[in-house]
Amino acid sequence: MENSTENIQKQNLNKTEIFIDIEKLKGYINKMQLEIDLLEEIVKLLKP
């Protein structure tokens, strides 16, 4: 019985880790989007 509780706890921990990774990924994506937007603005300024 204790073993199954341990497995459930491990699964929940894995879900938490995945959620944290997804949140990190969202942060990276937002940062990349900002950098892309900035580059697009620079390109607009450089065009004659």
Contacts in CASP RR format, 6 or more apart in sequence:
PFRMAT RR
TARGET T0000
AUTHOR 0000-0000-0000
METHOD contacts of the structure
MODEL  1
MENSTENIQKQNLNKTEIFIDIEKLKGYINKMQLEIDLLEEIVKLLKP
END
